Amino acid sequence: MKLKIKKNEYGLRIYCTKCKKQYNHHNDICNHEENQRYKSLVCHNGVRKTKMYPTKNYDEALRSAIQFKKDVKNGIAYNIVISNEIDPDNISIIEAANMFIKFKYGIDVPEHLKRNLTKSHLNHTKHGVQQLIDILRKNKVDVENTNIKELSDNHVGYWYKYIKKKYAETSCPSKLKIINCFINHMIDHVGVLMKNPFKKVLFNVPEYDTSAISEEEFYEVLDAVDNKTEYQQLGGRKQEVKNNYRPYLKDGFKLALYTGLRREELVSLSWNDLFYSEKNGCLMFVIDNLKVERITGKKFKNKYIPVGPDLEELLINLGYEDLKGSDLFILEPNRKLKHTSMMAALSRGFSHYYKQAFPNEKPKKFKILRKTYLSYLHKSVGDDMIELSSHGNMKVLNKHYVDAEIVAKGLTMKIFE
């Protein structure tokens, strides 16, 4: 059957495997009917991506071409045919990479297996897998025809050499985590019978900084918001100047310090998340554990944030008496900003004003506020803090958050006192 083709904007054309030529117009098609295939060609960011389709039906091929163009613009590295029939014993490296990225993006994934992953997480995952493919190609590995099961120590060595040279020691473990996740997905979910050669890779575990912020430092940062310059000179050719001031910064810094919430949870916090406990006679925030639920895809236990003296005073200043019980946000109640914009502004603002307050000191980031809260919380309630912090175990808390010096001082939960 001689294939037909119509003018379209999705890169669909006819390709003859005998002529080694592609056709965009019906009148130009060769007579090698048995050698004709539908093929997509999409250019994105200077890179050409192609895909051949097994169907002889034009409408079916066009639907596939539309989806393929969307996938390429989402960064999925298609350039070969991926059959709907999965043969775990016959999957190339590039096929495996595409299968994994499609799974992470939730493309053709059953509803119960889809995960609500952030754009940042997807971008990091996609970049990590694409980086592996690029490294293998630079080392003359035919990723289109080499079976994923054939990955060996030699291939791992190419990747390891590149990562060690390009990234700081603290960044290498996160790169390895992405690749291990990729290979383990092929083993555990697709059924590829292989061992993960990347499990042999060992990077030096960096020493995590668990130091908290002091009272003096914190109030110097708040003072800097009022009295230091909000402008930051950026690098690059354009020499842009960034304004880091936002009217909600000081309240955001205090709320982060008194609740220990992550940025995503902080900007989502609303007045109707606040409850009064009859049993304990105290106010507390009860919120969903957004990060854990997004990662696991499962409902996790709620987070409980007790309202201590510091937090209570802040909430009163923010309008507790008038706004309690409403669905308005704690920060910027009538906002028109995106959550992501506020999250970025809080991080960038804290770093900027810390540097303004302490130009000669090692810079500290916004997450130091969460570390400080959890350090005081640990002293106040001991290992029972696991019920309040939403972490899976004390090992994570001790490794990343708990400041041993503060714990040793035996300070109370009232921050800085």
Steps between C-alpha positions, in 0.01 A plus 500: 500500500642833390497736796331837483626822652342841558660831587526525877683699769603201710802382300326191361628379165553177306840333501614234258753260649616399150541849349625633833286802426207675667192646332276787610266510200278222369600551135870455575479158668702217348347169391672283764176447689632213713789720622299806594458601862351796682768699676513811721774762494490768770763768564518650847775719647723421204465121542326272247286217638350227282260215551372227266148362533394140425148597387389539136197708604547873444265620774663273757847616395392865524371451853832343594688787334303758699586323825862457393540874438361572846737246654804648327413849622469354852857377465441129446784361292309302239684407185398139445184295488371381835255216461192470715603140557783506753757225473713525817778301330526733203511861622775735386656764723317782322171312515548444871577869554185603319287247688628632832448868411150426368422325829624796705289739290196275540468438125301180427525413870204344687337747739600312814869518403514869415694728732442869560860607441619859487627657181840541664519129588403399146755736349780365721403141416475566129835682498671220694382227264571707189848568637567126525388452139722786380803367690457153351463642150817708539679177587380328180229294667212421261216572742240426228614139460678413826273307735443656840608167650843549344584798718833414660770642724659657191185701433475597866864610485426745216220654704698503826802673343284773351294564816807511727665755271198724443329517842591580856524210743173596668309483168617158383275286726185667363613424144556136595157481665328591171686232304437235767133590494499459121668159498300372797179602324593281205574209733212533745218639284581394143645158583845526342717218634823678584710625788542871553869574425468848650454350846877459514553877478601659829535872558638653816206600718531873572475633852170681528486838666243476778580833661203720588463875478558704814266762641744776410533379142126464449413849618790647303348344188160651583664837556677468165163464325408847632834678479725334240479514122251274330696502174736227388739527208475189285777365282490428129517722198185698577621599848143495629402636839256291706260646757474242780259690724148369559260639763438154647865404553532578872172326586603207279836466676332506841232251396768263370698528824198446728344210301794320337295459183648451156443780251222320315313438824569852623348686206201259497423548870154649558301616800263203485800269559500631859315290760439516872571179690247452781708217640822698532355849521718641226494623142672301229529487125397171341612471138564241231853374450536624144855387426466143630164450329636630172799266511318187618166559334337393825310680773736569789432597859423867557755745631425665833651840576439613860442874536751612761542854638712619206263371236190619685633856517579494128153369411334774704706760314396342170129534581404187692191654664349609169618222269486180712292227340517657153651333197737792442875441503707598804756679281357749251133402563366667184789401281508481124847346500579141412619276782820431309574872465466553875715195575777631276473851647531371858815300421661769292402774746643323802833431327521860379425664833720259696786602276409867553501452877817288511707574188811332639334184633427169331154547343201316644189398313128510574496134612708599806171616653352149478819355646482741792137417575564124493804538722299673773212258448731204555613638833145572606343162418797270433457222247123550517561784255463238228125531556516872427773533238353264234835327443522126460762444768738672741800414283393755238433764764831454679690494172355814347325714756579460868759743634683309771619818668149630554375160619781487753409839644158369595306795365122506511273501198465878517746598230813685618404485870 
